[in-house]
Amino acid sequence: MQPYHFGAASGLGLCLLQMSRYEEALAAFEAALVIHPGMSNIRRFVADLRRHVATDGQEPGAGGAAWQQ
C-alpha cells in the first residue's frame, strides 16, 4: 500500500472493520487522518473505535457505533 494514499488507508480500515479486526482498523483510520485530517466520517470511526477498543469490545453506549448503524 502506498503510504500517503488516503483512499487506500481508509479502504483498508473499512475492510478490517468488516472483519472485526478493530485495533487494526483503528490504526488504518488514524493513518488516513494523518493524510487527510478533515474527513469527518473517518474521525467518527476513529472516535467510536477508540471507545470500542478501550472497553474491550463492549457496546459503546446508546445508539451504537457509527459502523453498526
Secondary structure, DSSP 8 states (H G I E B T S, - for coil): --TT-HHHHHHHHHHHHHTT-HHHHHHHHHHHHHH-TT-HHHHHHHHHHHHHHHTTT---STT--GGG-
